[in-house]
Amino acid sequence: MYLLQTVGIACPYCAESIEIVVDASMEQQQYIEDCSVCCRPIHLIVSVSDVGEIHMQVHDENDC
Ligand SMILES: [Zn+2]
C-alpha cells in the first residue's frame, strides 16, 4: 500500500476536476488545499479505512 495516494475531486467552486495528493498514513485528517484552477481554498476532510481506502469530503470554506 502506498502512503501517498492521488485522489481526484471536483472543486466546489469551479467544478473542475483536480487531483489531490493524500497522505494515507493518517486515519483522519482535514486541511485546506487551494484549487489549482480557481485558486480558492477547498476544505478537505479525509478518512482512510483499515484497508487503505480513502474517502474524501469536499466543502467550500463557508461550509465549515
Ligand atoms: Zn476551483
N, CA, C, O and the ligand as a Tripos MOL2 file, in Angstrom:
@<TRIPOS>MOLECULE
protein
  257   255    65     0     0
PROTEIN
NO_CHARGES

@<TRIPOS>ATOM
      1 N           0.8420   -1.1980    0.0000 N.3       1 MET1
      2 CA          0.0000    0.0000    0.0000 C.3       1 MET1
      3 C           0.8750    1.2460    0.0000 C.2       1 MET1
      4 O           1.8200    1.3650    0.7800 O.2       1 MET1
      5 N           0.5440    2.1530   -0.8780 N.am      2 TYR2
      6 CA          1.2960    3.3930   -0.9730 C.3       2 TYR2
      7 C           0.7490    4.4020    0.0110 C.2       2 TYR2
      8 O          -0.4640    4.5520    0.1560 O.2       2 TYR2
      9 N           1.6490    5.0900    0.6860 N.am      3 LEU3
     10 CA          1.1930    6.0480    1.6800 C.3       3 LEU3
     11 C           0.7170    7.3580    1.0560 C.2       3 LEU3
     12 O          -0.1550    8.0430    1.5900 O.2       3 LEU3
     13 N           1.3040    7.6780   -0.0700 N.am      4 LEU4
     14 CA          0.8280    8.8670   -0.7670 C.3       4 LEU4
     15 C          -0.0430    8.4420   -1.9400 C.2       4 LEU4
     16 O           0.4160    7.7530   -2.8510 O.2       4 LEU4
     17 N          -1.2760    8.8520   -1.9100 N.am      5 GLN5
     18 CA         -2.1850    8.4730   -2.9830 C.3       5 GLN5
     19 C          -2.7810    9.7260   -3.6120 C.2       5 GLN5
     20 O          -3.0110   10.7390   -2.9510 O.2       5 GLN5
     21 N          -3.0150    9.6170   -4.8890 N.am      6 THR6
     22 CA         -3.6220   10.7400   -5.6030 C.3       6 THR6
     23 C          -5.1140   10.4820   -5.7600 C.2       6 THR6
     24 O          -5.5250    9.4310   -6.2510 O.2       6 THR6
     25 N          -5.9080   11.4370   -5.3440 N.am      7 VAL7
     26 CA         -7.3560   11.2980   -5.3960 C.3       7 VAL7
     27 C          -7.9170   12.4330   -6.2560 C.2       7 VAL7
     28 O          -7.5390   13.5940   -6.0980 O.2       7 VAL7
     29 N          -8.8060   12.0830   -7.1520 N.am      8 GLY8
     30 CA         -9.4440   13.1010   -7.9800 C.3       8 GLY8
     31 C         -10.7110   13.6080   -7.3110 C.2       8 GLY8
     32 O         -11.5400   12.8170   -6.8620 O.2       8 GLY8
     33 N         -10.8620   14.9150   -7.2440 N.am      9 ILE9
     34 CA        -12.0710   15.5080   -6.6780 C.3       9 ILE9
     35 C         -12.5840   16.5810   -7.6280 C.2       9 ILE9
     36 O         -11.9000   16.9890   -8.5670 O.2       9 ILE9
     37 N         -13.8060   17.0240   -7.3600 N.am     10 ALA10
     38 CA        -14.3390   18.1580   -8.1140 C.3      10 ALA10
     39 C         -14.3240   19.3790   -7.2080 C.2      10 ALA10
     40 O         -14.8110   19.3250   -6.0780 O.2      10 ALA10
     41 N         -13.7810   20.4510   -7.6880 N.am     11 CYS11
     42 CA        -13.7290   21.6890   -6.9170 C.3      11 CYS11
     43 C         -15.1510   22.1900   -6.6310 C.2      11 CYS11
     44 O         -15.9720   22.2480   -7.5460 O.2      11 CYS11
     45 N         -15.4560   22.5530   -5.3730 N.am     12 PRO12
     46 CA        -16.8010   23.0270   -5.0460 C.3      12 PRO12
     47 C         -17.1100   24.4200   -5.6000 C.2      12 PRO12
     48 O         -18.2670   24.8400   -5.6060 O.2      12 PRO12
     49 N         -16.1130   25.1140   -6.0510 N.am     13 TYR13
     50 CA        -16.3180   26.4660   -6.5880 C.3      13 TYR13
     51 C         -16.4780   26.4470   -8.1020 C.2      13 TYR13
     52 O         -17.4710   26.9380   -8.6390 O.2      13 TYR13
     53 N         -15.4880   25.8740   -8.7820 N.am     14 CYS14
     54 CA        -15.4790   25.9580  -10.2460 C.3      14 CYS14
     55 C         -15.8400   24.6310  -10.9020 C.2      14 CYS14
     56 O         -15.9750   24.5630  -12.1230 O.2      14 CYS14
     57 N         -16.0000   23.5550  -10.0890 N.am     15 ALA15
     58 CA        -16.4290   22.2360  -10.5700 C.3      15 ALA15
     59 C         -15.4010   21.5480  -11.4780 C.2      15 ALA15
     60 O         -15.7060   20.5220  -12.0860 O.2      15 ALA15
     61 N         -14.2150   22.0900  -11.5720 N.am     16 GLU16
     62 CA        -13.1700   21.4250  -12.3340 C.3      16 GLU16
     63 C         -12.6640   20.2070  -11.5510 C.2      16 GLU16
     64 O         -12.6690   20.2150  -10.3200 O.2      16 GLU16
     65 N         -12.2320   19.1720  -12.2580 N.am     17 SER17
     66 CA        -11.6050   18.0450  -11.5770 C.3      17 SER17
     67 C         -10.1570   18.3880  -11.2900 C.2      17 SER17
     68 O          -9.4130   18.8110  -12.1740 O.2      17 SER17
     69 N          -9.7760   18.1990  -10.0510 N.am     18 ILE18
     70 CA         -8.3850   18.4140   -9.6940 C.3      18 ILE18
     71 C          -7.8930   17.2020   -8.9260 C.2      18 ILE18
     72 O          -8.6920   16.4230   -8.4080 O.2      18 ILE18
     73 N          -6.6020   17.0440   -8.8530 N.am     19 GLU19
     74 CA         -6.0330   15.9100   -8.1540 C.3      19 GLU19
     75 C          -5.3450   16.3710   -6.8830 C.2      19 GLU19
     76 O          -4.5860   17.3400   -6.8750 O.2      19 GLU19
     77 N          -5.6300   15.6510   -5.8120 N.am     20 ILE20
     78 CA         -5.0800   15.9630   -4.5130 C.3      20 ILE20
     79 C          -4.2070   14.7900   -4.0770 C.2      20 ILE20
     80 O          -4.6160   13.6350   -4.1960 O.2      20 ILE20
     81 N          -3.0370   15.0720   -3.5860 N.am     21 VAL21
     82 CA         -2.1870   14.0150   -3.0450 C.3      21 VAL21
     83 C          -2.4800   13.8900   -1.5530 C.2      21 VAL21
     84 O          -2.3750   14.8590   -0.8020 O.2      21 VAL21
     85 N          -2.8470   12.6790   -1.1410 N.am     22 VAL22
     86 CA         -3.2710   12.4240    0.2290 C.3      22 VAL22
     87 C          -2.2540   11.5270    0.9210 C.2      22 VAL22
     88 O          -1.7980   10.5330    0.3550 O.2      22 VAL22
     89 N          -1.9120   11.8820    2.1260 N.am     23 ASP23
     90 CA         -1.0540   11.0410    2.9510 C.3      23 ASP23
     91 C          -1.9320   10.0180    3.6680 C.2      23 ASP23
     92 O          -2.6010   10.3470    4.6470 O.2      23 ASP23
     93 N          -1.9270    8.7720    3.1790 N.am     24 ALA24
     94 CA         -2.8190    7.7400    3.6970 C.3      24 ALA24
     95 C          -2.3190    7.1080    4.9890 C.2      24 ALA24
     96 O          -2.9390    6.1730    5.4970 O.2      24 ALA24
     97 N          -1.2200    7.5980    5.5230 N.am     25 SER25
     98 CA         -0.7250    7.0460    6.7800 C.3      25 SER25
     99 C          -1.4920    7.6130    7.9750 C.2      25 SER25
    100 O          -1.3820    7.1050    9.0910 O.2      25 SER25
    101 N          -2.2640    8.6640    7.7340 N.am     26 MET26
    102 CA         -3.0840    9.2260    8.8060 C.3      26 MET26
    103 C          -4.5320    8.8410    8.5830 C.2      26 MET26
    104 O          -5.0710    8.9860    7.4860 O.2      26 MET26
    105 N          -5.1620    8.3400    9.6630 N.am     27 GLU27
    106 CA         -6.5040    7.8060    9.5470 C.3      27 GLU27
    107 C          -7.5390    8.8910    9.2520 C.2      27 GLU27
    108 O          -8.4790    8.6930    8.4830 O.2      27 GLU27
    109 N          -7.3340   10.0240    9.8800 N.am     28 GLN28
    110 CA         -8.3270   11.0940    9.7770 C.3      28 GLN28
    111 C          -7.5850   12.4050    9.6920 C.2      28 GLN28
    112 O          -6.7030   12.6780   10.5070 O.2      28 GLN28
    113 N          -7.9230   13.1970    8.7410 N.am     29 GLN29
    114 CA         -7.2550   14.4950    8.6540 C.3      29 GLN29
    115 C          -8.1540   15.4740    7.9310 C.2      29 GLN29
    116 O          -9.0060   15.0850    7.1320 O.2      29 GLN29
    117 N          -7.9570   16.7340    8.2190 N.am     30 GLN30
    118 CA         -8.6200   17.7350    7.4150 C.3      30 GLN30
    119 C          -7.7130   18.9280    7.2250 C.2      30 GLN30
    120 O          -6.9580   19.3090    8.1200 O.2      30 GLN30
    121 N          -7.7990   19.5010    6.0660 N.am     31 TYR31
    122 CA         -6.9400   20.6170    5.7540 C.3      31 TYR31
    123 C          -7.5160   21.4160    4.6060 C.2      31 TYR31
    124 O          -8.5100   21.0400    3.9840 O.2      31 TYR31
    125 N          -6.8680   22.5110    4.3530 N.am     32 ILE32
    126 CA         -7.2800   23.3950    3.2670 C.3      32 ILE32
    127 C          -6.2860   23.2460    2.1200 C.2      32 ILE32
    128 O          -5.0720   23.2920    2.3220 O.2      32 ILE32
    129 N          -6.8130   23.0690    0.9330 N.am     33 GLU33
    130 CA         -5.9570   22.9880   -0.2490 C.3      33 GLU33
    131 C          -6.5150   23.9730   -1.2800 C.2      33 GLU33
    132 O          -7.7160   23.9870   -1.5490 O.2      33 GLU33
    133 N          -5.6480   24.7790   -1.8410 N.am     34 ASP34
    134 CA         -6.1220   25.7190   -2.8480 C.3      34 ASP34
    135 C          -6.3670   24.9940   -4.1620 C.2      34 ASP34
    136 O          -5.5540   24.1800   -4.6000 O.2      34 ASP34
    137 N          -7.4910   25.3000   -4.7780 N.am     35 CYS35
    138 CA         -7.7980   24.7330   -6.0870 C.3      35 CYS35
    139 C          -6.7420   25.1790   -7.0890 C.2      35 CYS35
    140 O          -6.3750   26.3530   -7.1400 O.2      35 CYS35
    141 N          -6.2540   24.2230   -7.8920 N.am     36 SER36
    142 CA         -5.2060   24.5760   -8.8480 C.3      36 SER36
    143 C          -5.7700   25.3150  -10.0550 C.2      36 SER36
    144 O          -5.0130   25.8560  -10.8610 O.2      36 SER36
    145 N          -7.0940   25.3410  -10.1860 N.am     37 VAL37
    146 CA         -7.7150   26.0270  -11.3250 C.3      37 VAL37
    147 C          -8.1680   27.4340  -10.9330 C.2      37 VAL37
    148 O          -7.8010   28.4080  -11.5900 O.2      37 VAL37
    149 N          -8.9710   27.5440   -9.8570 N.am     38 CYS38
    150 CA         -9.5180   28.8620   -9.4960 C.3      38 CYS38
    151 C          -8.8420   29.4480   -8.2550 C.2      38 CYS38
    152 O          -9.1480   30.5720   -7.8560 O.2      38 CYS38
    153 N          -7.9270   28.6930   -7.6470 N.am     39 CYS39
    154 CA         -7.1060   29.1710   -6.5220 C.3      39 CYS39
    155 C          -7.8840   29.4560   -5.2470 C.2      39 CYS39
    156 O          -7.3530   30.0820   -4.3300 O.2      39 CYS39
    157 N          -9.1150   29.0150   -5.1730 N.am     40 ARG40
    158 CA         -9.8650   29.2430   -3.9390 C.3      40 ARG40
    159 C          -9.6340   28.0960   -2.9590 C.2      40 ARG40
    160 O          -9.3560   26.9700   -3.3710 O.2      40 ARG40
    161 N          -9.7500   28.3830   -1.6590 N.am     41 PRO41
    162 CA         -9.4240   27.3610   -0.6530 C.3      41 PRO41
    163 C         -10.5240   26.3220   -0.4960 C.2      41 PRO41
    164 O         -11.6750   26.6560   -0.2150 O.2      41 PRO41
    165 N         -10.1590   25.0700   -0.6770 N.am     42 ILE42
    166 CA        -11.1020   23.9580   -0.5360 C.3      42 ILE42
    167 C         -10.8390   23.2770    0.7950 C.2      42 ILE42
    168 O          -9.7010   22.9430    1.1250 O.2      42 ILE42
    169 N         -11.9150   23.0760    1.5600 N.am     43 HIS43
    170 CA        -11.8080   22.3960    2.8430 C.3      43 HIS43
    171 C         -11.9720   20.8980    2.6120 C.2      43 HIS43
    172 O         -13.0360   20.4500    2.1830 O.2      43 HIS43
    173 N         -10.9360   20.1280    2.8910 N.am     44 LEU44
    174 CA        -10.9460   18.6920    2.6390 C.3      44 LEU44
    175 C         -11.0000   17.9250    3.9440 C.2      44 LEU44
    176 O         -10.2500   18.2150    4.8760 O.2      44 LEU44
    177 N         -11.8840   16.9510    4.0080 N.am     45 ILE45
    178 CA        -11.9230   16.0420    5.1510 C.3      45 ILE45
    179 C         -11.6370   14.6470    4.6040 C.2      45 ILE45
    180 O         -12.3860   14.1260    3.7780 O.2      45 ILE45
    181 N         -10.5460   14.0490    5.0740 N.am     46 VAL46
    182 CA        -10.0900   12.7770    4.5330 C.3      46 VAL46
    183 C         -10.1460   11.7200    5.6200 C.2      46 VAL46
    184 O          -9.6580   11.9410    6.7290 O.2      46 VAL46
    185 N         -10.7320   10.5810    5.3140 N.am     47 SER47
    186 CA        -10.6300    9.4560    6.2310 C.3      47 SER47
    187 C         -10.1550    8.2360    5.4560 C.2      47 SER47
    188 O         -10.5270    8.0270    4.3020 O.2      47 SER47
    189 N          -9.3300    7.4420    6.1120 N.am     48 VAL48
    190 CA         -8.7360    6.2630    5.4890 C.3      48 VAL48
    191 C          -9.1990    5.0340    6.2540 C.2      48 VAL48
    192 O          -9.0600    4.9690    7.4750 O.2      48 VAL48
    193 N          -9.7470    4.0640    5.5420 N.am     49 SER49
    194 CA        -10.2270    2.8390    6.1870 C.3      49 SER49
    195 C          -9.0680    1.8960    6.4770 C.2      49 SER49
    196 O          -7.9380    2.1460    6.0570 O.2      49 SER49
    197 N          -9.3480    0.8070    7.1990 N.am     50 ASP50
    198 CA         -8.3150   -0.1880    7.5430 C.3      50 ASP50
    199 C          -7.6250   -0.7530    6.3130 C.2      50 ASP50
    200 O          -6.4400   -1.0860    6.3490 O.2      50 ASP50
    201 N          -8.3770   -0.8560    5.2290 N.am     51 VAL51
    202 CA         -7.7990   -1.4610    4.0250 C.3      51 VAL51
    203 C          -7.1630   -0.4100    3.1180 C.2      51 VAL51
    204 O          -6.7730   -0.7020    1.9870 O.2      51 VAL51
    205 N          -7.0650    0.8080    3.6270 N.am     52 GLY52
    206 CA         -6.3600    1.8400    2.8800 C.3      52 GLY52
    207 C          -7.2070    2.5700    1.8550 C.2      52 GLY52
    208 O          -6.6900    3.2830    0.9950 O.2      52 GLY52
    209 N          -8.5140    2.3840    1.9570 N.am     53 GLU53
    210 CA         -9.4170    3.1020    1.0630 C.3      53 GLU53
    211 C          -9.5920    4.5260    1.5430 C.2      53 GLU53
    212 O          -9.8260    4.7710    2.7260 O.2      53 GLU53
    213 N          -9.4790    5.4570    0.6260 N.am     54 ILE54
    214 CA         -9.5750    6.8600    1.0070 C.3      54 ILE54
    215 C         -10.9620    7.3980    0.6880 C.2      54 ILE54
    216 O         -11.4650    7.2580   -0.4270 O.2      54 ILE54
    217 N         -11.5670    8.0180    1.7010 N.am     55 HIS55
    218 CA        -12.8420    8.7060    1.4960 C.3      55 HIS55
    219 C         -12.6020   10.1800    1.7120 C.2      55 HIS55
    220 O         -12.0630   10.5900    2.7400 O.2      55 HIS55
    221 N         -12.9960   10.9590    0.7600 N.am     56 MET56
    222 CA        -12.7390   12.3880    0.8660 C.3      56 MET56
    223 C         -14.0190   13.1730    0.7430 C.2      56 MET56
    224 O         -14.8120   12.9620   -0.1740 O.2      56 MET56
    225 N         -14.2160   14.0960    1.6900 N.am     57 GLN57
    226 CA        -15.3360   15.0170    1.5950 C.3      57 GLN57
    227 C         -14.7790   16.3920    1.2550 C.2      57 GLN57
    228 O         -13.7480   16.8150    1.7770 O.2      57 GLN57
    229 N         -15.4770   17.0640    0.3840 N.am     58 VAL58
    230 CA        -15.0250   18.3610   -0.1030 C.3      58 VAL58
    231 C         -16.0700   19.4090    0.2410 C.2      58 VAL58
    232 O         -17.2500   19.2570   -0.0750 O.2      58 VAL58
    233 N         -15.6250   20.4650    0.8880 N.am     59 HIS59
    234 CA        -16.5360   21.5500    1.2420 C.3      59 HIS59
    235 C         -15.9260   22.8750    0.8150 C.2      59 HIS59
    236 O         -14.7060   23.0170    0.7270 O.2      59 HIS59
    237 N         -16.8000   23.8450    0.5520 N.am     60 ASP60
    238 CA        -16.2310   25.1730    0.3830 C.3      60 ASP60
    239 C         -16.0290   25.7960    1.7590 C.2      60 ASP60
    240 O         -16.5270   25.2680    2.7530 O.2      60 ASP60
    241 N         -15.3240   26.8810    1.8290 N.am     61 GLU61
    242 CA        -14.8850   27.3960    3.1280 C.3      61 GLU61
    243 C         -16.0420   27.9000    3.9840 C.2      61 GLU61
    244 O         -15.9050   27.9850    5.2040 O.2      61 GLU61
    245 N         -17.1640   28.2330    3.3820 N.am     62 ASN62
    246 CA        -18.3060   28.7230    4.1400 C.3      62 ASN62
    247 C         -19.0510   27.6030    4.8320 C.2      62 ASN62
    248 O         -19.9320   27.8450    5.6570 O.2      62 ASN62
    249 N         -18.6960   26.3900    4.4940 N.am     63 ASP63
    250 CA        -19.3720   25.1970    4.9720 C.3      63 ASP63
    251 C         -18.8450   24.7200    6.3220 C.2      63 ASP63
    252 O         -19.4600   23.8660    6.9600 O.2      63 ASP63
    253 N         -17.7360   25.2550    6.7510 N.am     64 CYS64
    254 CA        -17.0650   24.7190    7.9300 C.3      64 CYS64
    255 C         -17.8300   25.0450    9.2070 C.2      64 CYS64
    256 O         -17.4020   24.6660   10.2970 O.2      64 CYS64
    257 ZN        -11.6880   25.6050   -8.4250 Zn       65 ZN65
@<TRIPOS>BOND
     1     1     2 1
     2     2     3 1
     3     3     4 2
     4     3     5 am
     5     5     6 1
     6     6     7 1
     7     7     8 2
     8     7     9 am
     9     9    10 1
    10    10    11 1
    11    11    12 2
    12    11    13 am
    13    13    14 1
    14    14    15 1
    15    15    16 2
    16    15    17 am
    17    17    18 1
    18    18    19 1
    19    19    20 2
    20    19    21 am
    21    21    22 1
    22    22    23 1
    23    23    24 2
    24    23    25 am
    25    25    26 1
    26    26    27 1
    27    27    28 2
    28    27    29 am
    29    29    30 1
    30    30    31 1
    31    31    32 2
    32    31    33 am
    33    33    34 1
    34    34    35 1
    35    35    36 2
    36    35    37 am
    37    37    38 1
    38    38    39 1
    39    39    40 2
    40    39    41 am
    41    41    42 1
    42    42    43 1
    43    43    44 2
    44    43    45 am
    45    45    46 1
    46    46    47 1
    47    47    48 2
    48    47    49 am
    49    49    50 1
    50    50    51 1
    51    51    52 2
    52    51    53 am
    53    53    54 1
    54    54    55 1
    55    55    56 2
    56    55    57 am
    57    57    58 1
    58    58    59 1
    59    59    60 2
    60    59    61 am
    61    61    62 1
    62    62    63 1
    63    63    64 2
    64    63    65 am
    65    65    66 1
    66    66    67 1
    67    67    68 2
    68    67    69 am
    69    69    70 1
    70    70    71 1
    71    71    72 2
    72    71    73 am
    73    73    74 1
    74    74    75 1
    75    75    76 2
    76    75    77 am
    77    77    78 1
    78    78    79 1
    79    79    80 2
    80    79    81 am
    81    81    82 1
    82    82    83 1
    83    83    84 2
    84    83    85 am
    85    85    86 1
    86    86    87 1
    87    87    88 2
    88    87    89 am
    89    89    90 1
    90    90    91 1
    91    91    92 2
    92    91    93 am
    93    93    94 1
    94    94    95 1
    95    95    96 2
    96    95    97 am
    97    97    98 1
    98    98    99 1
    99    99   100 2
   100    99   101 am
   101   101   102 1
   102   102   103 1
   103   103   104 2
   104   103   105 am
   105   105   106 1
   106   106   107 1
   107   107   108 2
   108   107   109 am
   109   109   110 1
   110   110   111 1
   111   111   112 2
   112   111   113 am
   113   113   114 1
   114   114   115 1
   115   115   116 2
   116   115   117 am
   117   117   118 1
   118   118   119 1
   119   119   120 2
   120   119   121 am
   121   121   122 1
   122   122   123 1
   123   123   124 2
   124   123   125 am
   125   125   126 1
   126   126   127 1
   127   127   128 2
   128   127   129 am
   129   129   130 1
   130   130   131 1
   131   131   132 2
   132   131   133 am
   133   133   134 1
   134   134   135 1
   135   135   136 2
   136   135   137 am
   137   137   138 1
   138   138   139 1
   139   139   140 2
   140   139   141 am
   141   141   142 1
   142   142   143 1
   143   143   144 2
   144   143   145 am
   145   145   146 1
   146   146   147 1
   147   147   148 2
   148   147   149 am
   149   149   150 1
   150   150   151 1
   151   151   152 2
   152   151   153 am
   153   153   154 1
   154   154   155 1
   155   155   156 2
   156   155   157 am
   157   157   158 1
   158   158   159 1
   159   159   160 2
   160   159   161 am
   161   161   162 1
   162   162   163 1
   163   163   164 2
   164   163   165 am
   165   165   166 1
   166   166   167 1
   167   167   168 2
   168   167   169 am
   169   169   170 1
   170   170   171 1
   171   171   172 2
   172   171   173 am
   173   173   174 1
   174   174   175 1
   175   175   176 2
   176   175   177 am
   177   177   178 1
   178   178   179 1
   179   179   180 2
   180   179   181 am
   181   181   182 1
   182   182   183 1
   183   183   184 2
   184   183   185 am
   185   185   186 1
   186   186   187 1
   187   187   188 2
   188   187   189 am
   189   189   190 1
   190   190   191 1
   191   191   192 2
   192   191   193 am
   193   193   194 1
   194   194   195 1
   195   195   196 2
   196   195   197 am
   197   197   198 1
   198   198   199 1
   199   199   200 2
   200   199   201 am
   201   201   202 1
   202   202   203 1
   203   203   204 2
   204   203   205 am
   205   205   206 1
   206   206   207 1
   207   207   208 2
   208   207   209 am
   209   209   210 1
   210   210   211 1
   211   211   212 2
   212   211   213 am
   213   213   214 1
   214   214   215 1
   215   215   216 2
   216   215   217 am
   217   217   218 1
   218   218   219 1
   219   219   220 2
   220   219   221 am
   221   221   222 1
   222   222   223 1
   223   223   224 2
   224   223   225 am
   225   225   226 1
   226   226   227 1
   227   227   228 2
   228   227   229 am
   229   229   230 1
   230   230   231 1
   231   231   232 2
   232   231   233 am
   233   233   234 1
   234   234   235 1
   235   235   236 2
   236   235   237 am
   237   237   238 1
   238   238   239 1
   239   239   240 2
   240   239   241 am
   241   241   242 1
   242   242   243 1
   243   243   244 2
   244   243   245 am
   245   245   246 1
   246   246   247 1
   247   247   248 2
   248   247   249 am
   249   249   250 1
   250   250   251 1
   251   251   252 2
   252   251   253 am
   253   253   254 1
   254   254   255 1
   255   255   256 2
@<TRIPOS>SUBSTRUCTURE
     1 MET1         2 RESIDUE 1 A MET
     2 TYR2         6 RESIDUE 1 A TYR
     3 LEU3        10 RESIDUE 1 A LEU
     4 LEU4        14 RESIDUE 1 A LEU
     5 GLN5        18 RESIDUE 1 A GLN
     6 THR6        22 RESIDUE 1 A THR
     7 VAL7        26 RESIDUE 1 A VAL
     8 GLY8        30 RESIDUE 1 A GLY
     9 ILE9        34 RESIDUE 1 A ILE
    10 ALA10       38 RESIDUE 1 A ALA
    11 CYS11       42 RESIDUE 1 A CYS
    12 PRO12       46 RESIDUE 1 A PRO
    13 TYR13       50 RESIDUE 1 A TYR
    14 CYS14       54 RESIDUE 1 A CYS
    15 ALA15       58 RESIDUE 1 A ALA
    16 GLU16       62 RESIDUE 1 A GLU
    17 SER17       66 RESIDUE 1 A SER
    18 ILE18       70 RESIDUE 1 A ILE
    19 GLU19       74 RESIDUE 1 A GLU
    20 ILE20       78 RESIDUE 1 A ILE
    21 VAL21       82 RESIDUE 1 A VAL
    22 VAL22       86 RESIDUE 1 A VAL
    23 ASP23       90 RESIDUE 1 A ASP
    24 ALA24       94 RESIDUE 1 A ALA
    25 SER25       98 RESIDUE 1 A SER
    26 MET26      102 RESIDUE 1 A MET
    27 GLU27      106 RESIDUE 1 A GLU
    28 GLN28      110 RESIDUE 1 A GLN
    29 GLN29      114 RESIDUE 1 A GLN
    30 GLN30      118 RESIDUE 1 A GLN
    31 TYR31      122 RESIDUE 1 A TYR
    32 ILE32      126 RESIDUE 1 A ILE
    33 GLU33      130 RESIDUE 1 A GLU
    34 ASP34      134 RESIDUE 1 A ASP
    35 CYS35      138 RESIDUE 1 A CYS
    36 SER36      142 RESIDUE 1 A SER
    37 VAL37      146 RESIDUE 1 A VAL
    38 CYS38      150 RESIDUE 1 A CYS
    39 CYS39      154 RESIDUE 1 A CYS
    40 ARG40      158 RESIDUE 1 A ARG
    41 PRO41      162 RESIDUE 1 A PRO
    42 ILE42      166 RESIDUE 1 A ILE
    43 HIS43      170 RESIDUE 1 A HIS
    44 LEU44      174 RESIDUE 1 A LEU
    45 ILE45      178 RESIDUE 1 A ILE
    46 VAL46      182 RESIDUE 1 A VAL
    47 SER47      186 RESIDUE 1 A SER
    48 VAL48      190 RESIDUE 1 A VAL
    49 SER49      194 RESIDUE 1 A SER
    50 ASP50      198 RESIDUE 1 A ASP
    51 VAL51      202 RESIDUE 1 A VAL
    52 GLY52      206 RESIDUE 1 A GLY
    53 GLU53      210 RESIDUE 1 A GLU
    54 ILE54      214 RESIDUE 1 A ILE
    55 HIS55      218 RESIDUE 1 A HIS
    56 MET56      222 RESIDUE 1 A MET
    57 GLN57      226 RESIDUE 1 A GLN
    58 VAL58      230 RESIDUE 1 A VAL
    59 HIS59      234 RESIDUE 1 A HIS
    60 ASP60      238 RESIDUE 1 A ASP
    61 GLU61      242 RESIDUE 1 A GLU
    62 ASN62      246 RESIDUE 1 A ASN
    63 ASP63      250 RESIDUE 1 A ASP
    64 CYS64      254 RESIDUE 1 A CYS
    65 ZN65       257 GROUP 0 **** ****
